[in-house]
Amino acid sequence: MDNPENKHLIRYKVKYIGKGGGDVILDKNPDAVYDAEEPPIFEHFDVRLSSLSNITEKVDQDILAKTQVATGHCYINIFSPAVAEALRCVVDYFPGVYLSESVIRVAEPYNIFVFFEKQLTEYRERLDKAAETDPLTCANRFASKHIAIVQEFVKKRIQAQVDAERERHARGYASFDMLWLLYKPGEDMYFDRWNINEHEPFVMTGVEFTFINETADFYKARLWNMDADFDRVGPSPWEFKVDRFAGEKKIVDLPAFPCEYLHFSGDVESESIPAIKEHLVNRGKKWYNLRREVRPYHFDGFTTTFPRKSFNDLAIVDTRPFPRHPEDRKMLIDSIAHPSSPFKICSCDKCEERIYRHAVKPKFVGYSNINPQNVEALTEHQYFLCDSIVEAFLFKAKTWRYLHVDGFQEASFDGPLFDDLVLKDSSKAYIQDLAKPYIRGIQENKPQKQLCSGLGQIHKPSKQKQPWLPSGPTIKGDGLTILLYGQPGVGKSYTAECIAQYTRRPLLSLDTSDLGPRPDRRDESIVRWFKLAEKWGAVLLIDDAEILLDFGRTELVTGFLRASSYFKGILILTSRIRAFEPVLMPYVNAQIIYPHFNDEDRTRLWGNFFRKLEADADANMTVTEEVKEYIKSEEVQALEWSGREIQSAFQVAVKLAEAKDKKDDQGRILITIDNLRPTVQTAIGLREYIVSERRRDWRPRPPLREQSYDAVEREEVRSHSEH
């Protein structure tokens, strides 16, 4: 029982709730007399559930008692301004209790008083010494007494269970009935949100549960971490459910557990815990910096969606054009629910000294609505809470993916890649001279914050140097369009890769499949790709442009011409000789012609592949001298392979060498003539078969694809000329 001396400071009521709605509140002590000078501190509601469909005040009390089917979730209403002010002074985060209300409702088990017991006791002790000298006008004169009464009330009802549960926590275990004690609002948690034993840092918001007959069937826990929508970073809410379980359960086996219990995990050594946190902080820095500027990164890692896939590719982080379903859009909390600041119900000097100068500040100020373009850095705790998922576009795969932040690294570019290009030195020098002004760092996309002028700068002229343009009619864009002519496999697409590497930019390659299935929307699609390429600073490659820009597709060609006219980057078009529409030539700045490979060109290309393989330490492979001589033989040279065919044959030879696993005395896998000859023999047999079939059945037919049968068609022409 509660202290009889304080009975005039506590009201006790019974609340009956009908199963169909309605409720009746009865006073347990209707004849109690309360002091006007010191009114009740709080009222306690003993909630009972009735079998009646609808309850009204007209129902007799004896009948109500007989209709009770269960006890409900009890609660208290706090009236004391001094107790309310004390809570506002010591609570830094507790979304489930509204401290700014004139009457504060706290549901059983009154956890706000359990979690902040120490702070309230210290608050009360500061007031005890001078309580007798407080003037009658001090609104806080009853604070120490009232806080003590509330604490005594809570302790009698829950303290024994709290003490027993904390003993379990010390052993690394928790019970279901007291699980709420583990989840203090505002505490850092490790949360396994996908239920795959991958825990991420979160902050606990609180738990919701309903007592029926003094037990709950489940807990619904809410928490948040730092995530991003289109252009803002802030708290992103999550939730999980814990169903009733019997006995004790390991804390680290729960969906979420406080970070302080990580040492109970069998997979983690105690001395590793600081390093784990440091890794998560550094990971958060990387995640945040990825969103500060749109630029390319190298990604070597996994997707975060299932089934997980690995990628090794250049990537760009850009959340705004990322395609997503409406239900997948990140929801950010506009403002974290902060407890109300103290109302300063008393302005006397003693209260200022003993109370208000010690008041805590809200715990998570500055965590919402962060603009990465304007906020250069976060706090260490904010970095710790940053998500692990990044929305990005992969250039080789040409796909949008959710990627794990650990896979992102600074992009590296191979400037000397031009050295391996089989093309006249004069043509290579010409291309490099054209591309030089576009090297990233010379013509750099400025971060958004540098494009904004403060009031002190808006009147000053821009000092940015503009590219020279000839006088006369207005030229819409200052981009560079290069047309590469040649048969398939002579290095046109590889030239585009060289230009991208030389200018330190990603390469975005397009073909008809990238424009979508709807012909009536393809003009919009190509314009969109041009805009993305310019935004990302990418070199845009349109391979086999004669197919994409077929003049039978009037709307598509119109969209291309409109987009290319305003494009400010490098646009590369490849086309077979005589296939490109002459009417498009005015839109081209430079043209490069690629002749057929001769034997010397092919030998050089083979040598490039050999050198790259042997320089790759991870491959641990070497090419025998026998193979280096074999590729110069008449048998191989007679095939007149294109660059693409040489690359394919070499890849097959590498795979066969790995399968046979023949090694030299240094432990390197040997690529021998036996690994290359099967591909050569197969190609010779296929060529002879096709030529013989054509001799037997010389009927008009659609032309064979040049990239696959160039050598066959040339042999066919020679055969007919001999006969």
C-alpha positions in Angstrom: 0.0 0.0 0.0 1.0 3.6 -0.5 1.9 5.8 2.4 -1.4 6.9 4.1 0.1 10.3 4.9 0.2 11.1 1.2 -3.3 9.8 0.3 -4.6 13.3 -0.1 -1.9 13.9 -2.8 -2.9 10.9 -5.0 -6.3 10.2 -6.5 -7.3 6.6 -7.2 -9.8 5.9 -9.9 -11.3 2.9 -11.8 -11.9 3.1 -15.5 -14.3 0.6 -17.1 -14.0 0.2 -20.9 -16.8 -1.6 -22.9 -15.9 -4.0 -25.7 -18.0 -1.9 -28.1 -16.8 1.5 -26.9 -17.5 3.9 -24.2 -16.0 4.1 -20.7 -17.0 5.1 -17.2 -14.6 6.5 -14.6 -15.3 5.9 -10.9 -13.5 7.5 -8.0 -12.3 5.0 -5.4 -12.4 7.6 -2.7 -15.3 9.8 -3.5 -15.3 11.4 0.0 -11.6 12.3 0.0 -10.7 15.9 0.9 -7.9 17.5 -1.0 -5.8 20.5 0.1 -6.3 23.6 -2.1 -2.8 24.9 -1.3 -1.2 21.5 -2.2 -3.5 19.8 -4.7 -3.0 16.1 -5.8 0.2 15.3 -7.5 -1.3 12.7 -9.9 -4.2 10.4 -10.3 -4.0 6.6 -10.9 -6.4 4.8 -13.2 -7.1 1.1 -12.6 -8.3 0.1 -16.1 -10.8 -2.8 -16.3 -12.4 -4.3 -19.5 -16.1 -5.0 -19.4 -18.2 -7.4 -21.4 -20.8 -4.8 -22.1 -21.1 -3.6 -25.6 -21.5 0.0 -24.7 -20.9 1.6 -21.3 -22.6 4.8 -20.1 -22.6 6.5 -16.7 -26.1 5.2 -16.1 -24.8 1.7 -15.5 -24.8 0.7 -11.9 -21.4 0.2 -10.3 -22.2 -3.3 -8.9 -23.2 -4.4 -12.4 -20.0 -3.0 -13.9 -17.9 -5.0 -11.4 -19.7 -8.2 -12.4 -19.1 -7.6 -16.1 -15.3 -7.3 -15.8 -13.6 -9.8 -18.0 -10.0 -8.6 -17.8 -7.7 -5.9 -16.4 -6.4 -3.4 -18.8 -3.4 -1.1 -19.2 -3.2 1.2 -16.1 -1.8 4.7 -16.2 -1.3 7.9 -14.2 -2.0 11.5 -15.0 0.5 13.9 -13.5 -1.0 17.2 -12.3 1.9 18.6 -10.3 3.7 21.4 -12.1 6.8 20.8 -10.1 7.0 17.1 -11.2 6.3 18.1 -14.8 9.0 20.7 -14.7 11.4 18.2 -13.2 10.8 15.8 -16.1 11.4 18.6 -18.6 14.7 19.4 -16.9 16.2 15.9 -16.9 14.7 14.1 -19.9 16.6 14.6 -23.1 14.7 12.2 -25.3 11.5 10.3 -24.7 9.0 10.4 -27.7 6.3 8.4 -25.9 5.5 10.9 -23.2 4.3 14.4 -24.1 6.0 16.7 -21.5 4.6 19.9 -22.9 1.0 19.0 -21.9 -0.6 20.5 -18.8 -1.5 17.0 -17.7 1.2 14.4 -18.5 0.0 10.8 -19.0 2.4 8.0 -18.2 1.3 4.4 -18.8 2.3 1.4 -16.7 5.1 0.4 -16.1 5.9 4.1 -15.8 9.2 3.6 -17.6 10.2 7.3 -17.8 10.6 7.3 -14.0 12.6 4.0 -14.2 14.9 5.2 -16.9 15.5 8.6 -15.4 15.5 7.6 -11.7 19.0 8.7 -11.1 18.6 12.1 -12.7 15.3 12.7 -10.8 17.0 11.7 -7.5 19.9 14.1 -8.1 17.4 16.8 -9.1 15.5 16.2 -5.8 18.6 16.2 -3.7 19.6 19.6 -5.0 16.3 20.9 -3.7 16.2 19.0 -0.3 18.8 21.3 1.4 16.8 24.5 0.8 13.3 23.2 0.8 12.4 24.8 4.1 13.6 28.2 3.0 11.7 28.3 -0.2 9.2 31.2 -0.3 5.6 30.5 -0.6 5.6 32.1 -4.0 8.1 29.5 -5.4 6.3 27.2 -7.8 8.9 24.5 -7.2 8.6 24.5 -3.4 6.9 21.1 -3.5 9.2 19.6 -6.2 11.4 17.5 -3.9 8.4 16.1 -1.9 6.3 15.4 -5.0 9.1 13.7 -6.9 9.8 11.5 -3.9 6.1 10.5 -3.7 6.0 9.6 -7.4 9.2 7.6 -7.2 7.9 5.7 -4.1 4.7 4.9 -6.0 6.6 3.5 -9.0 9.2 1.6 -6.9 6.5 -0.3 -5.0 4.9 -1.5 -8.2 7.9 -2.3 -10.4 11.3 -2.0 -8.6 11.5 -5.7 -7.6 11.0 -6.8 -11.2 13.4 -4.1 -12.5 16.2 -5.3 -10.1 15.7 -8.9 -11.2 15.8 -8.0 -14.9 18.9 -6.0 -14.5 20.6 -9.0 -13.0 19.6 -10.9 -16.1 21.1 -8.1 -18.3 24.3 -8.4 -16.4 24.5 -12.0 -17.6 23.5 -11.1 -21.1 19.9 -12.3 -21.0 16.4 -10.7 -21.0 12.9 -11.9 -20.3 9.8 -11.0 -22.4 7.7 -9.4 -19.7 10.5 -6.9 -18.8 11.9 -6.5 -22.4 10.9 -2.8 -22.3 13.7 -2.2 -19.8 16.3 -3.1 -22.4 15.0 -0.5 -24.9 15.5 2.9 -23.4 14.5 5.7 -25.9 17.6 7.5 -27.3 20.0 4.6 -26.8 22.3 3.3 -29.6 21.3 -0.1 -30.8 22.6 -2.8 -33.2 19.6 -3.8 -35.3 19.4 -6.8 -37.7 16.8 -5.2 -40.0 16.8 -7.9 -42.7 17.0 -10.8 -40.2 20.2 -12.1 -41.8 22.6 -11.6 -38.8 23.9 -8.2 -40.2 23.5 -5.6 -37.5 23.5 -1.9 -38.2 23.6 1.1 -35.8 20.2 2.6 -34.9 18.7 4.8 -32.2 15.8 3.4 -30.2 12.6 5.5 -30.3 10.7 3.4 -27.9 8.4 0.3 -27.6 4.7 0.1 -27.7 2.7 -2.7 -25.9 -0.6 -3.2 -24.2 -1.1 -5.0 -21.0 -4.1 -7.3 -20.7 -4.3 -9.1 -17.4 -0.9 -7.6 -16.6 0.8 -9.2 -19.6 1.5 -8.3 -23.2 1.4 -10.5 -26.3 4.1 -8.6 -28.3 6.2 -5.5 -28.4 6.4 -3.2 -31.3 9.7 -1.3 -31.2 10.5 1.8 -33.3 14.0 3.1 -34.1 15.8 5.2 -36.6 19.1 5.7 -38.4 20.6 8.4 -40.6 19.5 8.0 -44.2 18.8 10.2 -47.2 16.0 11.0 -49.6 16.6 13.0 -52.8 18.8 15.7 -51.4 18.5 15.7 -47.6 19.9 13.5 -44.8 18.1 12.8 -41.6 16.5 10.2 -39.4 14.7 7.4 -41.2 12.2 5.3 -39.1 12.1 1.5 -38.9 10.2 -0.8 -36.7 10.2 -4.5 -35.7 8.0 -6.8 -33.6 9.0 -9.2 -30.8 6.4 -11.9 -30.0 6.1 -13.5 -26.6 8.8 -16.0 -25.8 9.2 -18.2 -22.7 11.9 -17.9 -20.1 15.1 -16.0 -20.9 16.7 -15.1 -24.2 20.2 -14.0 -25.1 20.1 -10.2 -25.6 22.3 -10.5 -28.7 19.8 -12.9 -30.2 17.1 -10.3 -30.3 16.4 -8.3 -33.5 17.9 -5.3 -31.8 20.1 -4.9 -28.7 21.9 -2.0 -27.0 25.5 -1.5 -28.3 26.8 -1.9 -24.8 25.9 -5.7 -24.9 27.9 -6.4 -28.1 30.6 -8.1 -26.0 28.1 -10.9 -25.2 28.2 -11.9 -28.9 30.3 -15.1 -29.5 31.5 -13.7 -32.8 33.0 -10.5 -31.3 36.1 -10.2 -29.1 35.9 -7.5 -26.5 39.1 -5.8 -27.6 37.7 -5.6 -31.2 34.7 -3.4 -30.1 36.4 0.0 -30.4 37.7 -1.0 -33.9 34.2 -2.0 -34.9 32.8 1.4 -33.9 35.7 3.2 -35.6 34.9 1.2 -38.8 31.3 2.2 -38.7 32.2 5.9 -38.1 34.5 5.8 -41.1 31.9 4.0 -43.2 29.4 6.8 -42.3 31.9 9.4 -43.4 32.2 7.7 -46.8 28.4 7.3 -47.1 27.9 11.0 -46.4 30.7 12.2 -48.7 29.3 10.1 -51.5 26.2 12.3 -51.4 28.1 15.6 -51.3 29.2 15.6 -54.9 28.1 13.8 -58.1 31.3 12.2 -59.4 32.5 8.8 -60.4 33.8 6.2 -58.0 35.1 2.7 -58.5 32.9 0.1 -57.0 34.0 -3.4 -56.1 31.4 -5.0 -53.8 27.9 -6.3 -53.5 24.4 -5.1 -53.9 22.3 -4.8 -50.7 19.2 -6.4 -52.3 18.6 -10.1 -52.6 19.9 -12.2 -54.2 23.1 -10.2 -53.7 25.2 -9.7 -56.8 28.8 -8.6 -57.0 30.0 -5.8 -59.4 33.4 -4.4 -60.3 32.6 -1.2 -62.2 32.7 2.5 -62.3 29.6 3.9 -60.4 28.0 7.3 -59.9 25.9 8.1 -56.8 22.9 10.2 -57.8 19.7 9.7 -55.8 17.3 12.0 -57.7 17.1 10.1 -61.0 17.3 6.7 -59.2 14.2 4.7 -60.3 12.2 3.4 -57.4 8.7 2.3 -56.6 6.7 4.8 -54.4 6.8 2.4 -51.5 10.6 2.2 -51.7 11.1 5.9 -51.3 13.0 6.8 -48.1 10.8 8.5 -45.5 12.7 10.9 -43.3 11.5 12.3 -40.0 11.2 16.1 -40.5 12.0 16.7 -36.9 12.9 14.3 -34.1 10.5 14.5 -31.2 12.4 16.5 -28.6 11.2 16.8 -25.0 9.8 20.2 -24.2 12.3 22.7 -22.7 11.6 23.7 -19.1 8.7 26.2 -18.8 10.6 28.1 -16.0 7.5 28.1 -13.8 9.5 30.0 -11.2 11.8 32.9 -11.9 13.4 33.2 -8.4 17.2 33.1 -8.1 17.2 29.8 -6.2 15.4 27.9 -8.9 17.7 29.4 -11.5 20.7 28.2 -9.6 19.5 24.8 -8.4 17.3 23.8 -11.3 17.5 25.6 -14.6 21.2 25.9 -14.9 21.4 22.1 -14.7 18.6 21.5 -17.3 19.6 19.1 -20.1 19.5 20.0 -23.8 17.6 17.8 -26.3 19.7 14.9 -27.3 19.4 14.9 -31.1 19.3 18.6 -32.1 20.7 19.1 -35.6 20.0 15.5 -36.8 17.2 16.4 -39.2 17.0 18.0 -42.6 20.7 18.1 -43.3 21.7 19.3 -46.8 25.0 17.6 -47.8 25.8 20.4 -50.2 25.9 23.0 -47.4 26.9 20.9 -44.4 30.5 19.9 -44.9 30.8 17.4 -42.0 28.7 15.6 -39.4 29.4 14.7 -35.8 31.0 11.3 -35.1 27.7 10.0 -33.7 25.9 11.0 -36.8 28.5 9.3 -38.9 28.1 6.2 -36.7 24.3 6.1 -37.5 24.6 6.6 -41.3 23.1 3.8 -43.4 25.1 1.3 -45.4 23.0 1.5 -48.6 23.9 3.8 -51.5 21.8 4.3 -54.7 24.1 4.3 -57.7 24.3 3.7 -61.4 26.9 1.2 -62.7 28.3 2.2 -66.1 29.4 -1.1 -67.6 26.3 -3.0 -66.4 24.1 0.1 -67.3 21.9 -0.6 -64.3 20.7 1.2 -61.2 21.4 -0.7 -58.0 21.3 -0.4 -54.2 25.0 -0.9 -53.3 26.9 -1.4 -50.1 28.9 1.6 -49.1 32.0 -0.5 -48.3 32.5 -1.3 -52.0 33.1 2.3 -53.0 36.7 3.5 -53.6 38.3 6.5 -55.3 38.1 6.0 -59.1 41.5 5.4 -60.8 42.0 6.1 -64.5 44.6 4.6 -66.9 45.8 7.6 -68.9 48.3 5.7 -70.9 45.6 3.4 -72.3 46.1 5.1 -75.6 49.5 3.3 -75.9 47.6 0.0 -76.5 45.3 1.4 -79.2 46.2 0.0 -82.6 45.9 3.2 -84.6 48.2 5.6 -86.4 50.1 7.8 -84.0 49.0 10.9 -85.8 45.3 9.9 -85.3 45.9 9.1 -81.6 47.6 12.5 -81.1 44.7 14.2 -82.8 42.1 12.6 -80.6 44.1 13.4 -77.5 44.4 17.0 -78.5 40.7 17.2 -79.0 39.9 15.6 -75.6 42.5 17.5 -73.6 40.3 20.4 -72.6 37.8 17.9 -71.1 40.2 16.3 -68.7 38.4 16.2 -65.4 40.0 18.9 -63.3 40.4 21.3 -66.3 36.7 21.5 -67.1 35.2 20.4 -63.8 31.6 20.3 -62.8 31.5 22.6 -59.7 29.8 21.4 -56.6 26.4 23.1 -56.0 27.7 25.1 -53.1 30.3 26.8 -55.4 27.6 27.8 -57.8 25.7 29.8 -55.1 26.7 33.4 -54.4 26.2 35.1 -51.1 24.9 38.6 -50.8 28.5 39.9 -50.7 29.4 38.4 -54.0 26.3 38.6 -56.3 27.3 42.1 -57.6 30.7 40.9 -58.7 31.3 39.6 -62.3 32.1 35.9 -62.7 35.7 35.1 -63.2 35.1 31.7 -64.8 36.8 31.5 -68.2 34.4 30.6 -71.0 35.5 28.5 -74.0 36.1 30.5 -77.2 33.3 30.2 -79.8 33.4 31.6 -83.3 31.3 34.7 -84.0 28.2 34.6 -86.1 25.1 32.5 -85.5 24.8 31.3 -81.9 26.3 27.9 -81.3 24.1 26.1 -78.8 26.6 23.8 -77.1 30.3 23.7 -76.4 30.7 19.9 -76.5 32.7 17.7 -78.7 31.3 15.2 -81.2 33.6 12.6 -82.7 32.6 10.1 -85.4 34.6 6.9 -85.6 34.4 5.1 -89.0 35.4 1.5 -89.5 34.4 -2.2 -89.7 33.6 -4.0 -86.4 36.6 -5.1 -84.3 39.1 -2.4 -85.4 39.1 -0.5 -82.1 36.3 2.1 -82.3 34.7 1.3 -79.0 38.2 0.8 -77.4 39.0 4.4 -78.6 36.0 5.6 -76.6 37.4 3.8 -73.5 40.7 5.4 -74.1 39.2 8.9 -74.3 37.2 8.3 -71.1 40.3 7.1 -69.2 42.4 10.0 -70.6 39.8 12.6 -69.5 39.3 10.8 -66.2 35.6 10.4 -66.9 33.2 7.4 -66.9 32.1 6.0 -70.2 28.3 5.8 -70.8 27.6 3.5 -73.7 24.1 3.5 -75.4 22.4 1.3 -77.9 18.7 0.8 -78.9 18.0 -1.5 -76.0 18.7 1.4 -73.5 15.9 3.5 -74.9 13.0 1.4 -73.6 10.4 -0.8 -75.2 8.0 2.0 -76.2 8.9 3.6 -79.6 6.8 6.7 -78.8 8.9 7.4 -75.8 12.4 6.8 -77.2 13.0 10.4 -78.1 12.4 11.4 -74.5 14.6 8.6 -73.3 17.6 9.7 -75.4 17.2 13.2 -74.2 17.2 11.9 -70.6 20.4 10.0 -71.2 22.1 13.0 -72.6 21.1 15.0 -69.6 22.5 12.3 -67.2 25.7 12.1 -69.1 26.2 15.8 -68.9 25.3 15.9 -65.2 27.7 13.0 -64.4 30.5 14.4 -66.6 30.5 11.1 -68.6 31.8 10.5 -72.1 28.7 9.4 -74.1 29.2 6.6 -76.6 26.6 5.7 -79.1 27.8 2.4 -80.7 26.5 1.5 -84.2 25.0 5.0 -84.5 23.6 4.2 -88.0 21.2 1.7 -86.4 20.1 4.0 -83.6 19.7 7.0 -85.9 17.9 5.3 -88.7 16.0 8.1 -90.5 12.9 5.9 -90.4 12.7 6.8 -86.7 12.0 10.5 -87.2 11.1 11.3 -83.6 14.2 9.5 -82.3 16.5 11.4 -84.7 14.9 14.7 -83.8 15.4 14.0 -80.1 19.0 13.1 -80.7 19.7 16.2 -82.7 18.1 18.4 -80.1 20.0 16.8 -77.2 23.4 16.7 -79.0 23.1 20.3 -79.9 23.1 21.4 -76.3 25.4 18.6 -75.0 28.5 20.1 -73.2 30.5 16.9 -73.0 32.2 14.4 -75.3 29.9 12.5 -77.6 31.4 9.6 -79.6 29.5 8.0 -82.5 30.8 4.8 -84.1 29.6 3.7 -87.5 30.5 1.3 -90.3 31.9 2.9 -93.4 29.3 4.3 -95.8 26.5 3.5 -93.3 26.3 6.9 -91.6 23.7 9.4 -92.8 25.5 12.3 -94.6 22.8 14.7 -93.3 24.1 14.2 -89.8 27.7 15.3 -90.7 27.1 19.0 -89.8 26.6 17.9 -86.2 30.1 16.1 -86.1 33.2 18.0 -85.1 35.8 15.4 -86.0 36.0 12.1 -87.9 38.5 9.3 -87.6 38.7 6.4 -90.1 39.9 3.0 -89.0 41.4 0.8 -91.7 41.3 -3.0 -91.6 44.0 -4.6 -89.4 47.0 -6.0 -91.2 49.3 -8.8 -89.9 51.5 -6.3 -88.0 48.5 -4.7 -86.3 47.2 -8.1 -85.2 50.6 -9.2 -83.8 50.8 -5.9 -81.8 47.3 -6.5 -80.5 48.2 -10.1 -79.4 51.2 -8.6 -77.7 49.1 -6.1 -75.8 47.0 -8.9 -74.4 50.0 -11.0 -73.4 51.6 -8.1 -71.6 48.5 -7.1 -69.6 48.0 -10.7 -68.5 51.6 -11.2 -67.3 51.5 -7.8 -65.5 48.4 -8.8 -63.5 49.8 -10.2 -60.2 46.4 -11.7 -59.3 46.3 -13.8 -62.5 49.8 -15.4 -61.9 50.0 -16.6 -65.5 52.5 -16.4 -68.3 52.5 -17.0 -72.1 55.0 -19.4 -73.6 57.3 -18.3 -76.4 55.8 -21.0 -78.5 52.4 -19.2 -78.4 54.1 -15.8 -79.2 55.5 -17.4 -82.3 52.3 -19.3 -83.2 50.2 -16.1 -83.5 52.6 -15.0 -86.2 52.1 -18.2 -88.2 50.4 -18.3 -91.5 47.7 -20.6 -90.0 46.6 -17.8 -87.5 47.3 -14.8 -89.8 45.2 -16.3 -92.6 42.1 -16.0 -90.4 42.4 -12.2 -90.5 40.8 -11.9 -87.1 39.4 -8.6 -85.9 40.3 -7.2 -82.5 37.2 -8.5 -81.0 37.9 -12.0 -82.3 41.5 -11.9 -81.1 40.3 -10.9 -77.6 37.7 -13.7 -77.6 40.3 -16.4 -78.7 42.7 -15.2 -76.0 40.0 -15.4 -73.3 39.3 -19.0 -74.3 43.0 -19.8 -74.2 43.2 -18.4 -70.6 40.2 -20.4 -69.4 41.7 -23.6 -70.9 45.0 -22.9 -69.3 43.3 -22.5 -65.9 41.5 -25.7 -66.4 44.6 -27.7 -67.3 46.7 -25.9 -64.6 50.1 -26.5 -66.1 52.7 -24.4 -64.3 56.3 -23.4 -64.7 59.0 -23.6 -62.0 57.8 -20.2 -60.6 54.3 -21.6 -60.0 52.7 -19.5 -62.8 50.0 -21.1 -65.0 51.3 -21.6 -68.5 49.3 -20.6 -71.6 50.6 -23.0 -74.2 49.9 -23.6 -77.9 47.6 -26.4 -76.9 45.3 -23.8 -75.2 45.1 -21.6 -78.4 45.2 -24.1 -81.2 41.6 -25.6 -80.6 40.1 -22.1 -81.1 42.1 -21.5 -84.3 41.2 -25.0 -85.7 37.5 -24.4 -84.9 37.6 -21.0 -86.7 39.2 -22.5 -89.7 36.7 -25.3 -89.9 33.8 -23.0 -89.5 35.1 -20.7 -92.2 35.5 -23.7 -94.6 32.1 -25.0 -93.8 30.3 -21.7 -94.5 32.2 -21.1 -97.7 31.4 -24.6 -99.0 27.7 -24.2 -98.1 27.6 -20.9 -100.0 29.2 -22.5 -103.1 26.5 -25.2 -103.1 23.6 -22.9 -102.5 24.4 -19.5 -104.1 21.1 -17.8 -103.6 20.4 -14.2 -102.5 20.2 -13.9 -98.8 20.4 -11.2 -96.1 24.0 -10.1 -95.6 25.9 -11.9 -92.8 26.9 -9.8 -89.8 30.3 -8.3 -90.7 31.6 -8.5 -87.2 31.3 -12.3 -87.2 32.2 -13.3 -90.7 34.5 -10.7 -92.2 37.3 -13.2 -92.9 34.8 -15.7 -94.3 33.3 -13.2 -96.8 36.8 -12.2 -97.9 37.7 -15.8 -98.5 34.5 -16.3 -100.4 35.3 -13.5 -102.8 38.8 -14.9 -103.4 37.4 -18.4 -104.1 34.9 -17.1 -106.7 37.6 -15.0 -108.4 39.8 -18.1 -108.7 37.0 -20.1 -110.4 
